[in-house]
Amino acid sequence: INAEYMGALGRDYTVESLHSDGYQAVVVAMGLPEAMLDKPLEGLTIENGFYTSKTFLPLASGASKPGMCCKTKLPTLHGTVLVLGAGDTAMDCASSAFRCGAERVVLCFRRSFPEMRAVPEEFEIPHKEGVEVLPYCTPKSVVVKEGHIYSVEFLKMEKSATGRWEPDEEQVLNIKAQFVISAFGSRVADTTVRSACQPALFNGMDRLDCDPSSGQSNAAPWLFAAGDVIGSAMTVEAANDGKVAARSVHLYLQGLEKVQEVSSRLPLFFTPVDTVDPSIEMCGLRFINPFGLASATPATSGEMIRRAYEAGWGFAVTKTFTLDKDLVTNVSPRIVRGSTTGPHYGPGQSSFTNIELVSDKSSAYWLGCVRELVHQFPEHITIASIMCGFSEQDWTELAKLAEDAGAPALELNLSCPHGMGERGMGLACGQNADMVKDICTWVRKAVKIPFFAKLTPNVTDIRTIAKAAYEGGADGVTAINTVSSLQQVNSEGVAWPHVGAKKGTTYGGMSGNTTRPIALAKVSGIANHLPGYPIMGAGGVDSASVALQFIHCGASVVQVCSAIQNQDFTVIEDYLTGLKCLLYIKARPDLKWEGQSPPGGMVPFHPLPDLEDFANEGPLFGPYHEQRKKNRAAAFQKADLASQKFQPQGIGAAPSAVPPLSSQIGRALGNITNWSSLAIKEQAVAVVNQDLCINCGKCYMTCNDTGYQAIEFNPDTHQPLVLDTCTGCALCLAVCPIPDCITIVPRTTVYKPNRGIAPTGTLNPVYNPL
C-alpha cells in the first residue's frame, strides 16, 4: 500500500484525473467537513453566540481531554443554550454545554421522540443532567440584539397526509436564549470538492449517489464510495462501508462490469481472544469445546441436537431411551417454573421442576439419530443415554445396540428421581452402590466404548456411589441429575404441577441455578475422593464463569439444560466467547482482572483527583450530597486533567502462552477441605467503603437482628460504623446491595470470642486455639 500525503481533492487531483492516470477503480471515502445550516442560521458567528457542532465540540474536547496535542480554551457559555438536532452529536453538544457553564440547555428537533436518531444510551446522559426537550419545531428566525443572540423563533412541525414533516406558519414559538449550537448534520459544502467528485453526483440528501448494497456509484462502474459521504451515521457503519467497498472493488477488478450484490459475509471484529482453543480431551475423546446438551428437554429429538451442533455446542447427550418393552407415556403438565425465583415470570428462572420421564421415542428412532448425527457431525461427540432395570441381559443388549449404531460414548441413567424408580429403574438402581457396581460391570463387559454413570444427588454420600461406578469399570461419571423436590403448594393445598381432575402430583426433579451449589459440592467431593476420575458436570451451568467453576472443581466438560430453557441454543455463543476470554486473561497477569471484571470494582461517586482528601465526606443524600458535589467540583477545578495522573494506563506486558483448558481441571480442589483444617487463627473483619455506601442501613439491620450487633448506624448521616466486636461473619456483605461497598479484610487486633458467660472448664485447643 502506497500512501500519498498533502494532496487535496479538487486542488491537486480529481476523481476523473485519478482514473485517467491508470487507476482501475477509485473509492471516495471522505468525511463531511462542513455543518449543515438552516437558512435562519446563515451568517451567524461565534461572536454572536452561535456554534455548530464542528466548531463547538473540538474546542470543548481540546480544553478538557488529557493528552490532547493542542490545548484550547474551553468555550464560555452562560444562561440558556439551544441545541438544534436529535442525533448522537447533538447529545454530546448538550452535555458539553453544561460543562461550559450553561445554566439551562434545551434540545430542539423537528420530529417526535420515536424518530430521534440518537441511541438511547447517548440520550440518557444529557437527560439525567437536566436537559430540556422541545420536539416538533424548526427555527424560523434568530433575533440578534447588540451583536449577540437574544432569542429564536420556531415554527411547529406537523406531519402531513403523505407522512412528511412540514412547518406550520400559524404555530409560532419564541424562546429567549443566549447561545445556539447547531447539530443538524454535516455536508460537503465546498463547490470545488463537489465538482472534483464527478462523475459521481450528490443526491437530494447531499450524499454521493451509489448502490447501498455494494457502494458502487450509479454514475460510473469504476467509482465506489464509503463512509460519511454516503450517509453512514456511526463509526462502525462507516468502517463496514469500507469493507463492503473493498469487496466490491475486488469483484469489479475480477471482470464483473456491474457489481449487483456483495453476498459474502464480512468478518466480525477479531481479537487475540478469538484464537484461544477451548477444546479438551476426556476418555480419549476430543471435545471441540466443553459445553454440551444434558440428557433432558434440549435433546428431545435428533433434529434438536442437529440444530444445537449448528449453533456451536460441542457435544450432546441424547434423551434417555430404553428397550421397547420399557417405553413410557408422559403425563401433562410436567415441566414448571420453580418457586425459588419468587414472583418473577418469563426468562431468568432460577429453577425448573419436571415430572417428565425418559424419552417416549423408541430405541430404533434414537439409534437412527445417533447414526446420522455421528456421520454428519464427526467433530461433535454424540453420547447415547440409556436406561434399563436391574437386568444384565437388558443392559447388555441396549449398550451393544448403541455401540453398534456408532455412539462414541454412553451415559447410563441411574438417577431419574421420579417415575422410573417405581419401575425398578433410574433412582431405584442409582441409590444402591452394589447395584451401580453390578450394572457398570455388565456394561463394561458388553462394550469397548467409554461410558459414564449419571449419578443422583439424592443420596447420603455420592462419593460411595461414584466409587462403586469406578470399581465397576465406568470410565467416568456425570454429576448431578436433578434434585428431588416439591416446588409449591397453593393456598388450597394443591401442588403444581398437578395432573387430571384429581389434581394429583408427585415429587419431581429440580434443575437450574438453585441446584448449582449442590452440584459443585458433589463434583468436588467426587474429584477429591477419586483424583483424576473423569467427570461431566451438570447442575446450574448458565455462563462461561460457572462452567469454569465446575472445571475448577474437577469436571472436564459440562452439560446444560435449564439455561437453554430460559433462552435458546444461541447461549453457546456467549459461553464460548466468555470461556476463551477467561483463559486468555490467565495469560495476562498484568491485567489483574477477576474473571472478566476489571480491577477496582465499582467506580466511586466521582473519580477524585485526591481520594484521600475526601475520606471523611458525608453520605449520599440531602445536604450532605450537595456538599459532596461542591467539594468535588472545587477539586476538579484545581486539578490538571492533562497531568500524568489522569493519563490512560498502558496495556502492560505482552501475553504469555494461553493455558489449555485441561490445565484448569481441579484447580479449586486443594482449597476445599474439612472444617477443622481451616485457619481459625486468621480472623477477619468487615470494612465499609463510605464513598460507595448508599446509606440504606441494610447491613446494620441484618447485623442487629440476625448477626452479632457489631455495626452502629448514625441516625443523622445514616453512615454505618463497624465496631471492633465484628466477628467477620460476612453476613453484612451478603446483603449489601452495592458490589464492593463492603469488603472482608484481615483483623489487625486480637480476637476474643464473646462466650456470654465465662467457661469454667478447659477448652479443646483444636477448636479453640485463640
MOUR-V563796 format. One record per residue. N is the residue number from 1. RES is the residue in three letters. PHI is phi in degrees with one decimal (none if undefined). OMEGA is omega as a letter, one per 20 degrees, with the letter a starting at -180 (NA if undefined). D_FIRST is the distance of its C-alpha to the first C-alpha in whole Angstrom. Layout:
n=(N	N)
res=(RES	RES)
phi=(PHI	PHI)
omega=(OMEGA	OMEGA)
d_first=(D_FIRST	D_FIRST)
This chain:
n=(1	2	3	4	5	6	7	8	9	10	11	12	13	14	15	16	17	18	19	20	21	22	23	24	25	26	27	28	29	30	31	32	33	34	35	36	37	38	39	40	41	42	43	44	45	46	47	48	49	50	51	52	53	54	55	56	57	58	59	60	61	62	63	64	65	66	67	68	69	70	71	72	73	74	75	76	77	78	79	80	81	82	83	84	85	86	87	88	89	90	91	92	93	94	95	96	97	98	99	100	101	102	103	104	105	106	107	108	109	110	111	112	113	114	115	116	117	118	119	120	121	122	123	124	125	126	127	128	129	130	131	132	133	134	135	136	137	138	139	140	141	142	143	144	145	146	147	148	149	150	151	152	153	154	155	156	157	158	159	160	161	162	163	164	165	166	167	168	169	170	171	172	173	174	175	176	177	178	179	180	181	182	183	184	185	186	187	188	189	190	191	192	193	194	195	196	197	198	199	200	201	202	203	204	205	206	207	208	209	210	211	212	213	214	215	216	217	218	219	220	221	222	223	224	225	226	227	228	229	230	231	232	233	234	235	236	237	238	239	240	241	242	243	244	245	246	247	248	249	250	251	252	253	254	255	256	257	258	259	260	261	262	263	264	265	266	267	268	269	270	271	272	273	274	275	276	277	278	279	280	281	282	283	284	285	286	287	288	289	290	291	292	293	294	295	296	297	298	299	300	301	302	303	304	305	306	307	308	309	310	311	312	313	314	315	316	317	318	319	320	321	322	323	324	325	326	327	328	329	330	331	332	333	334	335	336	337	338	339	340	341	342	343	344	345	346	347	348	349	350	351	352	353	354	355	356	357	358	359	360	361	362	363	364	365	366	367	368	369	370	371	372	373	374	375	376	377	378	379	380	381	382	383	384	385	386	387	388	389	390	391	392	393	394	395	396	397	398	399	400	401	402	403	404	405	406	407	408	409	410	411	412	413	414	415	416	417	418	419	420	421	422	423	424	425	426	427	428	429	430	431	432	433	434	435	436	437	438	439	440	441	442	443	444	445	446	447	448	449	450	451	452	453	454	455	456	457	458	459	460	461	462	463	464	465	466	467	468	469	470	471	472	473	474	475	476	477	478	479	480	481	482	483	484	485	486	487	488	489	490	491	492	493	494	495	496	497	498	499	500	501	502	503	504	505	506	507	508	509	510	511	512	513	514	515	516	517	518	519	520	521	522	523	524	525	526	527	528	529	530	531	532	533	534	535	536	537	538	539	540	541	542	543	544	545	546	547	548	549	550	551	552	553	554	555	556	557	558	559	560	561	562	563	564	565	566	567	568	569	570	571	572	573	574	575	576	577	578	579	580	581	582	583	584	585	586	587	588	589	590	591	592	593	594	595	596	597	598	599	600	601	602	603	604	605	606	607	608	609	610	611	612	613	614	615	616	617	618	619	620	621	622	623	624	625	626	627	628	629	630	631	632	633	634	635	636	637	638	639	640	641	642	643	644	645	646	647	648	649	650	651	652	653	654	655	656	657	658	659	660	661	662	663	664	665	666	667	668	669	670	671	672	673	674	675	676	677	678	679	680	681	682	683	684	685	686	687	688	689	690	691	692	693	694	695	696	697	698	699	700	701	702	703	704	705	706	707	708	709	710	711	712	713	714	715	716	717	718	719	720	721	722	723	724	725	726	727	728	729	730	731	732	733	734	735	736	737	738	739	740	741	742	743	744	745	746	747	748	749	750	751	752	753	754	755	756	757	758	759	760	761	762	763	764	765	766	767	768	769	770)
res=(ILE	ASN	ALA	GLU	TYR	MET	GLY	ALA	LEU	GLY	ARG	ASP	TYR	THR	VAL	GLU	SER	LEU	HIS	SER	ASP	GLY	TYR	GLN	ALA	VAL	VAL	VAL	ALA	MET	GLY	LEU	PRO	GLU	ALA	MET	LEU	ASP	LYS	PRO	LEU	GLU	GLY	LEU	THR	ILE	GLU	ASN	GLY	PHE	TYR	THR	SER	LYS	THR	PHE	LEU	PRO	LEU	ALA	SER	GLY	ALA	SER	LYS	PRO	GLY	MET	CYS	CYS	LYS	THR	LYS	LEU	PRO	THR	LEU	HIS	GLY	THR	VAL	LEU	VAL	LEU	GLY	ALA	GLY	ASP	THR	ALA	MET	ASP	CYS	ALA	SER	SER	ALA	PHE	ARG	CYS	GLY	ALA	GLU	ARG	VAL	VAL	LEU	CYS	PHE	ARG	ARG	SER	PHE	PRO	GLU	MET	ARG	ALA	VAL	PRO	GLU	GLU	PHE	GLU	ILE	PRO	HIS	LYS	GLU	GLY	VAL	GLU	VAL	LEU	PRO	TYR	CYS	THR	PRO	LYS	SER	VAL	VAL	VAL	LYS	GLU	GLY	HIS	ILE	TYR	SER	VAL	GLU	PHE	LEU	LYS	MET	GLU	LYS	SER	ALA	THR	GLY	ARG	TRP	GLU	PRO	ASP	GLU	GLU	GLN	VAL	LEU	ASN	ILE	LYS	ALA	GLN	PHE	VAL	ILE	SER	ALA	PHE	GLY	SER	ARG	VAL	ALA	ASP	THR	THR	VAL	ARG	SER	ALA	CYS	GLN	PRO	ALA	LEU	PHE	ASN	GLY	MET	ASP	ARG	LEU	ASP	CYS	ASP	PRO	SER	SER	GLY	GLN	SER	ASN	ALA	ALA	PRO	TRP	LEU	PHE	ALA	ALA	GLY	ASP	VAL	ILE	GLY	SER	ALA	MET	THR	VAL	GLU	ALA	ALA	ASN	ASP	GLY	LYS	VAL	ALA	ALA	ARG	SER	VAL	HIS	LEU	TYR	LEU	GLN	GLY	LEU	GLU	LYS	VAL	GLN	GLU	VAL	SER	SER	ARG	LEU	PRO	LEU	PHE	PHE	THR	PRO	VAL	ASP	THR	VAL	ASP	PRO	SER	ILE	GLU	MET	CYS	GLY	LEU	ARG	PHE	ILE	ASN	PRO	PHE	GLY	LEU	ALA	SER	ALA	THR	PRO	ALA	THR	SER	GLY	GLU	MET	ILE	ARG	ARG	ALA	TYR	GLU	ALA	GLY	TRP	GLY	PHE	ALA	VAL	THR	LYS	THR	PHE	THR	LEU	ASP	LYS	ASP	LEU	VAL	THR	ASN	VAL	SER	PRO	ARG	ILE	VAL	ARG	GLY	SER	THR	THR	GLY	PRO	HIS	TYR	GLY	PRO	GLY	GLN	SER	SER	PHE	THR	ASN	ILE	GLU	LEU	VAL	SER	ASP	LYS	SER	SER	ALA	TYR	TRP	LEU	GLY	CYS	VAL	ARG	GLU	LEU	VAL	HIS	GLN	PHE	PRO	GLU	HIS	ILE	THR	ILE	ALA	SER	ILE	MET	CYS	GLY	PHE	SER	GLU	GLN	ASP	TRP	THR	GLU	LEU	ALA	LYS	LEU	ALA	GLU	ASP	ALA	GLY	ALA	PRO	ALA	LEU	GLU	LEU	ASN	LEU	SER	CYS	PRO	HIS	GLY	MET	GLY	GLU	ARG	GLY	MET	GLY	LEU	ALA	CYS	GLY	GLN	ASN	ALA	ASP	MET	VAL	LYS	ASP	ILE	CYS	THR	TRP	VAL	ARG	LYS	ALA	VAL	LYS	ILE	PRO	PHE	PHE	ALA	LYS	LEU	THR	PRO	ASN	VAL	THR	ASP	ILE	ARG	THR	ILE	ALA	LYS	ALA	ALA	TYR	GLU	GLY	GLY	ALA	ASP	GLY	VAL	THR	ALA	ILE	ASN	THR	VAL	SER	SER	LEU	GLN	GLN	VAL	ASN	SER	GLU	GLY	VAL	ALA	TRP	PRO	HIS	VAL	GLY	ALA	LYS	LYS	GLY	THR	THR	TYR	GLY	GLY	MET	SER	GLY	ASN	THR	THR	ARG	PRO	ILE	ALA	LEU	ALA	LYS	VAL	SER	GLY	ILE	ALA	ASN	HIS	LEU	PRO	GLY	TYR	PRO	ILE	MET	GLY	ALA	GLY	GLY	VAL	ASP	SER	ALA	SER	VAL	ALA	LEU	GLN	PHE	ILE	HIS	CYS	GLY	ALA	SER	VAL	VAL	GLN	VAL	CYS	SER	ALA	ILE	GLN	ASN	GLN	ASP	PHE	THR	VAL	ILE	GLU	ASP	TYR	LEU	THR	GLY	LEU	LYS	CYS	LEU	LEU	TYR	ILE	LYS	ALA	ARG	PRO	ASP	LEU	LYS	TRP	GLU	GLY	GLN	SER	PRO	PRO	GLY	GLY	MET	VAL	PRO	PHE	HIS	PRO	LEU	PRO	ASP	LEU	GLU	ASP	PHE	ALA	ASN	GLU	GLY	PRO	LEU	PHE	GLY	PRO	TYR	HIS	GLU	GLN	ARG	LYS	LYS	ASN	ARG	ALA	ALA	ALA	PHE	GLN	LYS	ALA	ASP	LEU	ALA	SER	GLN	LYS	PHE	GLN	PRO	GLN	GLY	ILE	GLY	ALA	ALA	PRO	SER	ALA	VAL	PRO	PRO	LEU	SER	SER	GLN	ILE	GLY	ARG	ALA	LEU	GLY	ASN	ILE	THR	ASN	TRP	SER	SER	LEU	ALA	ILE	LYS	GLU	GLN	ALA	VAL	ALA	VAL	VAL	ASN	GLN	ASP	LEU	CYS	ILE	ASN	CYS	GLY	LYS	CYS	TYR	MET	THR	CYS	ASN	ASP	THR	GLY	TYR	GLN	ALA	ILE	GLU	PHE	ASN	PRO	ASP	THR	HIS	GLN	PRO	LEU	VAL	LEU	ASP	THR	CYS	THR	GLY	CYS	ALA	LEU	CYS	LEU	ALA	VAL	CYS	PRO	ILE	PRO	ASP	CYS	ILE	THR	ILE	VAL	PRO	ARG	THR	THR	VAL	TYR	LYS	PRO	ASN	ARG	GLY	ILE	ALA	PRO	THR	GLY	THR	LEU	ASN	PRO	VAL	TYR	ASN	PRO	LEU)
phi=(none	-105.1	-108.1	-109.4	-102.3	62.2	-104.2	-122.3	-64.8	97.6	-99.1	-105.1	-162.6	-128.0	-61.7	-63.2	-67.7	-63.9	-65.4	-68.8	-77.0	113.5	-73.3	-75.4	-145.2	-130.3	-115.5	-95.1	-132.8	-86.7	-87.0	-117.2	-75.7	-108.6	-81.8	-75.6	-128.4	-71.7	-54.1	-62.0	-96.4	-64.8	91.3	-77.4	-127.6	-61.2	-61.9	-80.2	95.7	-113.9	-127.0	-106.0	-60.5	-72.0	-98.6	-81.7	-64.8	-60.9	-66.1	-64.4	-68.6	-64.4	-90.2	-120.2	-89.0	-68.8	84.8	-68.3	-70.9	-120.5	-73.2	-117.6	-92.3	-64.1	-57.8	-101.8	-114.0	-160.0	65.3	-99.1	-118.6	-98.9	-106.8	-97.5	137.7	-141.8	-99.5	-60.3	-65.2	-62.0	-65.3	-62.5	-63.1	-63.8	-63.7	-67.4	-61.0	-60.0	-70.8	-94.5	110.9	-62.7	-89.4	-144.7	-125.5	-119.2	-92.9	-114.3	-149.4	-80.9	-112.1	-92.2	-58.2	-59.9	-96.4	-62.8	-77.0	-65.9	-72.5	-55.4	-64.0	-71.5	-72.1	-61.4	-65.9	-64.0	-60.8	-69.3	-83.6	102.0	-66.3	-91.9	-123.6	-129.2	-82.6	58.6	-144.3	-139.5	-66.3	-101.9	-157.9	-121.4	-92.6	-115.8	-123.1	53.5	79.1	-136.5	-57.3	-113.0	-163.3	-129.6	-99.1	-113.3	-105.6	-74.3	-94.4	-127.1	-86.5	-81.2	-64.0	-85.0	93.1	-88.5	-87.5	-133.2	-72.4	-106.0	-63.3	-86.8	-111.2	-122.7	-132.6	-112.3	-122.1	-75.4	-156.5	-99.3	-141.7	-131.3	-118.9	-92.5	-132.1	-81.0	136.9	-132.0	-158.7	-98.3	-95.0	-66.4	-64.7	-65.3	-67.4	-61.5	-66.7	-69.9	-82.7	-61.1	-83.9	-63.5	-116.1	-90.6	-86.5	-64.2	-91.0	64.4	-124.5	-63.2	-82.1	-154.4	-75.3	-65.3	-81.0	-130.3	78.6	-81.7	-63.7	-78.3	-96.5	-151.9	-66.7	-88.5	-108.5	-132.3	-144.2	-158.6	88.8	-55.3	-67.9	-110.5	108.3	-64.9	-93.3	-132.0	-59.2	-64.7	-68.7	-63.6	-64.0	-67.0	-57.5	-63.2	-65.7	-62.3	-64.0	-63.5	-64.2	-66.5	-61.7	-58.1	-64.8	-62.7	-69.9	-77.5	115.9	-82.7	-63.9	-132.2	-78.8	-79.7	-160.9	-96.7	-91.8	-69.9	-84.0	-73.7	-66.4	-81.2	-58.6	-123.5	-136.2	-57.8	-60.6	-67.6	-86.9	-68.0	-93.1	-92.0	-75.0	-155.2	-111.1	-146.1	55.0	79.3	-104.7	-95.7	-97.4	-65.0	-157.8	-86.2	-101.2	-141.0	-79.5	-72.8	-74.0	-160.4	-57.5	-65.8	-112.9	-67.0	-144.6	-63.9	-63.6	-65.5	-64.8	-58.7	-64.7	-65.4	-62.7	-64.2	-77.5	125.3	-65.9	-80.8	-153.1	-150.4	-108.5	-61.8	-58.2	-60.3	-121.0	-128.7	-67.8	-59.3	-68.4	-107.9	-57.2	-122.4	-125.5	-81.3	-90.1	-147.0	-70.9	-146.5	-127.7	-132.8	-67.6	-79.5	-85.1	-71.8	-85.1	75.3	-79.2	-110.9	-118.1	91.6	-60.3	92.2	-69.3	-81.6	-159.0	-131.5	-127.2	-134.5	-119.5	-78.5	-89.9	-71.6	-61.6	-91.9	-93.2	-71.7	-65.3	-61.2	-61.6	-71.1	-64.2	-64.3	-62.5	-60.2	-58.4	-65.8	-66.0	-64.4	-71.9	-82.2	-130.2	-65.2	-80.3	-99.1	-95.6	-102.2	-98.4	-88.3	-97.7	-128.2	-147.6	-142.2	-77.5	-80.8	-139.6	-61.4	-63.0	-65.9	-63.1	-63.7	-63.1	-70.4	-63.9	-67.1	-59.5	-67.0	-65.5	-65.8	-75.0	101.7	-61.8	-74.2	-161.0	-120.7	-123.9	-93.4	-79.5	-113.7	-147.8	-57.2	-84.3	-145.2	75.0	-68.0	-63.1	-69.4	-102.0	78.5	-124.1	57.2	-58.2	-60.1	-91.1	-72.0	-91.0	-113.1	-60.9	-66.3	-68.2	-60.8	-63.9	-64.0	-61.8	-64.5	-64.1	-61.7	-67.5	-63.2	-71.0	-84.6	-130.1	-102.7	-74.7	-64.2	-144.1	-122.7	-92.0	-85.6	-99.2	-95.4	-81.4	-85.0	-138.3	-68.7	-140.8	-67.2	-64.8	-64.3	-68.9	-63.5	-66.5	-62.8	-62.3	-62.0	-68.6	-80.1	103.5	-65.2	-74.0	-177.1	-133.6	-109.9	-140.7	-131.0	-83.2	-68.3	-97.6	-60.3	-158.3	-126.5	-69.6	-161.7	-131.0	-80.7	-66.8	-99.1	80.0	-102.0	-85.8	-131.4	-80.2	-127.2	-121.3	76.1	-65.1	-81.4	54.7	-80.5	-141.5	-150.3	-71.0	-109.8	-103.1	-92.0	-128.7	104.9	-59.6	-62.2	-86.0	-58.3	-59.6	-66.2	-62.9	-62.2	-64.2	-68.2	-63.2	-66.1	-63.0	-64.9	-63.6	-72.9	-77.8	-125.8	-55.2	82.1	-74.9	-61.4	-133.2	-99.1	-84.6	-155.1	126.4	87.0	-77.7	-136.4	-167.2	-65.5	-65.5	-68.4	-57.8	-66.4	-60.9	-62.1	-65.7	-62.7	-88.1	121.4	-77.1	-99.2	-136.0	-131.5	-111.0	-129.6	-138.2	-61.6	-63.1	-71.1	-60.5	-72.7	-135.9	-167.9	-62.9	-69.0	-60.0	-60.1	-61.8	-67.3	-62.2	-67.0	-61.9	-63.9	-66.2	-60.0	-64.4	-62.1	-69.5	-62.8	-62.2	-68.0	-92.9	-124.1	-62.3	-68.4	-76.1	54.7	-85.1	-102.7	63.2	-99.7	-106.1	-69.0	-67.8	103.8	63.0	-68.0	-79.3	-62.6	-47.9	-150.1	-65.3	-106.5	-59.3	-140.1	-60.6	-64.9	-71.8	-120.1	-63.5	-109.8	-67.4	-78.9	-76.5	-101.7	-154.2	56.2	-63.9	-64.0	-63.5	-63.8	-67.4	-59.4	-63.0	-64.3	-60.3	-74.0	-62.1	-64.5	-65.5	-67.7	-62.3	-84.1	-75.7	-94.0	-68.2	-92.5	-70.7	-61.0	-59.5	-102.0	-74.4	-58.7	-76.0	-67.5	-69.5	100.2	-66.0	-68.4	-65.1	-83.1	-64.2	-71.0	-67.8	-68.5	-60.3	-61.1	-70.8	-92.3	-66.4	78.2	-62.4	-87.5	-63.4	-66.9	-93.9	-101.0	-141.3	-84.1	-62.1	-68.4	-91.3	-73.0	-79.8	-68.6	-76.8	-94.8	-82.7	-135.8	-138.2	-91.3	-130.7	-102.0	-85.6	-66.2	-75.4	-100.7	-62.5	-100.0	60.6	-81.7	82.9	-63.6	-63.8	-65.1	-62.3	-67.7	-63.9	-72.0	-101.2	-134.9	-124.3	-124.0	50.7	-109.8	-127.6	-99.0	-124.8	-68.7	-67.8	-91.3	-92.9	59.9	-96.5	-80.6	-127.6	-81.7	-86.3	-69.8	-78.8	-57.2	-96.3	71.7	-68.2	76.6	-64.7	-62.4	-63.9	-64.7	-104.2	-66.0	-80.3	-110.2	-57.3	70.9	-69.9	-113.5	-125.4	-106.0	-124.9	-60.7	-72.7	-100.2	-111.4	-72.4	-96.3	-122.6	-60.3	-81.3	-85.1	77.4	-117.7	-58.0	-67.2	-103.0	-91.0	-83.5	-82.4	-66.8	-66.1	-66.9	-100.2	-138.3	-82.1	-77.8)
omega=(r	r	r	a	r	r	a	r	a	r	a	a	r	r	r	a	r	r	r	r	r	r	a	r	r	r	r	a	a	r	r	a	a	r	r	a	r	a	a	a	a	r	r	a	r	r	r	a	a	r	r	r	a	r	a	a	r	r	a	a	a	a	a	a	r	r	r	a	a	a	r	r	a	r	a	r	r	r	a	r	r	r	a	r	a	r	r	r	r	r	r	r	a	r	a	r	r	a	r	r	a	r	a	r	a	r	a	r	a	a	a	r	a	a	r	a	a	r	a	a	a	a	a	a	r	r	r	a	r	r	r	a	r	r	r	r	r	a	r	r	r	r	r	r	r	r	a	a	r	r	r	r	a	r	r	r	r	r	a	r	r	a	r	r	a	r	r	a	a	a	a	r	a	a	r	a	r	a	r	r	a	r	a	a	a	a	r	a	a	a	r	r	a	r	a	r	a	k	r	a	r	a	a	r	r	r	r	a	a	r	a	a	a	a	a	a	r	a	a	a	a	a	a	a	a	r	a	a	r	r	r	a	a	a	a	r	r	r	r	r	r	r	r	a	r	r	a	r	r	r	a	a	r	r	r	a	a	r	a	a	r	a	a	a	a	a	r	r	a	r	r	r	a	a	a	a	a	a	a	r	r	r	r	r	r	r	a	r	a	a	a	r	r	r	a	a	r	a	a	a	r	r	r	r	r	r	r	r	r	r	r	r	a	a	r	r	a	r	a	r	a	r	a	a	a	a	a	r	a	r	r	i	a	r	a	r	r	r	a	r	a	a	r	a	a	a	r	r	r	r	r	r	r	r	r	r	r	a	r	r	a	r	r	r	a	r	r	r	r	r	a	a	r	a	a	a	a	r	a	a	r	a	a	r	a	r	r	r	a	a	a	a	a	a	a	a	a	r	r	r	a	r	a	r	r	r	r	a	r	r	a	a	r	a	r	a	a	r	a	r	r	r	a	a	r	a	a	r	a	r	a	a	a	r	r	r	a	a	r	r	r	a	r	r	a	a	r	a	r	r	a	r	r	a	r	r	a	r	r	a	a	a	r	r	r	r	r	r	r	a	r	r	r	a	r	r	r	a	j	r	a	a	a	a	r	a	a	r	a	a	r	r	a	a	r	j	r	a	r	a	r	r	r	r	r	r	a	r	r	r	r	a	a	a	a	r	r	a	r	r	a	a	a	r	r	a	r	a	a	a	r	a	a	a	r	a	r	r	r	r	a	r	r	a	r	r	r	r	r	r	r	r	r	r	r	r	a	r	a	r	a	r	r	r	r	a	r	a	a	r	a	r	r	a	a	r	a	a	r	r	a	r	a	a	r	r	a	r	r	a	r	r	r	a	r	a	r	a	r	r	a	r	a	a	r	r	a	r	r	a	a	r	a	a	a	r	r	a	a	r	r	a	r	a	r	r	r	a	r	a	a	r	r	r	r	r	a	a	r	a	r	a	a	a	a	r	r	a	r	a	r	a	r	a	r	a	r	a	r	a	a	a	a	a	r	a	a	a	r	a	a	a	r	a	a	r	a	a	a	a	a	a	a	r	r	r	a	r	a	r	r	a	r	r	a	r	a	a	r	a	a	r	a	a	r	a	a	r	a	r	r	a	a	a	a	a	a	r	r	r	r	a	r	r	r	r	r	a	r	r	r	r	a	a	a	a	a	r	r	r	r	r	r	a	r	r	r	r	a	r	r	a	r	a	a	r	a	r	a	a	r	a	r	a	r	a	a	a	a	NA)
d_first=(0	4	6	10	13	17	17	19	19	23	23	20	19	20	19	21	20	16	18	20	17	16	14	15	15	14	14	17	16	18	21	25	26	29	32	34	38	41	43	46	43	42	43	43	42	42	45	47	45	43	39	36	34	31	34	36	33	31	34	36	33	32	36	36	33	33	30	29	28	30	34	35	39	40	41	45	46	50	52	50	47	46	42	42	39	39	36	34	33	37	38	36	38	41	41	39	42	45	43	43	47	48	51	50	47	48	45	45	44	45	45	46	46	44	42	40	37	36	36	40	38	37	40	42	41	43	46	47	47	49	47	49	48	49	48	49	49	47	47	50	50	50	53	52	55	55	52	51	50	53	53	51	53	51	52	53	50	52	50	52	53	50	48	46	47	49	50	54	56	59	58	57	56	56	54	54	51	50	46	44	40	39	36	36	33	30	29	27	30	29	30	28	25	26	27	23	23	25	25	25	28	29	32	35	33	31	28	25	27	25	26	26	26	22	21	22	23	27	27	24	23	19	19	18	19	19	20	23	23	24	27	25	28	26	23	23	23	21	18	20	19	16	16	19	17	14	16	18	15	15	19	19	17	19	22	24	25	25	24	27	26	24	26	24	24	21	21	23	22	22	23	25	28	27	27	30	33	36	38	41	44	48	51	48	46	43	42	38	39	43	43	46	48	52	55	55	55	51	52	55	53	51	49	48	47	45	43	43	41	39	38	37	41	41	45	48	52	54	56	59	61	65	67	69	72	70	68	68	68	67	69	67	66	65	61	61	60	61	63	61	59	61	61	58	57	54	51	51	54	55	57	59	62	63	66	64	65	63	61	64	62	63	62	61	59	57	57	56	53	52	52	49	47	47	46	44	42	42	40	42	46	49	52	55	57	61	65	68	71	73	73	72	72	70	68	67	67	65	62	63	62	59	58	58	56	53	53	51	53	56	57	61	62	65	64	65	67	69	70	70	72	75	74	74	70	67	69	72	71	68	70	72	71	73	72	68	69	71	68	66	68	68	65	64	66	65	61	59	56	55	57	57	60	60	62	64	64	67	69	70	68	65	65	68	67	63	65	67	64	63	66	66	63	61	57	56	57	56	57	58	59	61	63	67	67	69	67	69	72	73	76	78	78	75	72	69	68	71	72	75	78	79	76	76	73	72	70	67	63	61	58	55	54	57	58	55	57	59	57	55	59	60	56	56	60	60	57	59	62	60	57	54	56	53	53	52	52	53	54	52	49	47	43	41	43	46	45	44	48	49	47	48	52	52	50	47	47	48	49	49	51	52	48	48	51	50	46	45	43	40	41	39	36	37	39	36	33	36	37	34	33	37	36	32	34	37	34	33	37	35	35	39	39	42	40	38	39	38	40	43	44	45	44	47	48	46	44	46	45	48	49	52	54	54	56	59	58	60	59	57	59	61	62	60	57	57	58	55	53	54	54	50	49	51	49	46	47	47	44	41	39	36	38	36	39	37	33	31	32	30	29	30	30	28	29	32	32	33	37	38	40	43	43	44	47	50	49	51	54	55	56	58	61	65	66	68	65	64	64	67	67	63	64	62	62	60	58	57	54	56	53	52	55	56	60	61	64	63	63	66	68	67	68	71	72	70	69	71	72	69	67	69	68	68	70	68	65	64	63	63	65	65	68	69	70	67	67	63	64	61	62	61	58	58	59	57	55	52	50	50	53	55	54	57	57	59	63	63	67	70	70	74	74	77	79	81	85	85	85	88	87	85	81	79	77	74	74	75	73	73)
